[in-house]
């Protein structure tokens, strides 16, 4: 048996967006950024080493 990363043959796509219902829950756009960073960190740890970078508009990383 050979070792294989758990996500080595899996495509993972993630999308985040702001919602009007966030503020009443005490959530801000910064919470979305933190959640995305943590999700990406865990995916990388599981072996999701995507060869294609995903373009992000750094002037508005949430949008």
Helices and strands as residue ranges (DSSP letters): G 23-25, H 29-45, G 58-60
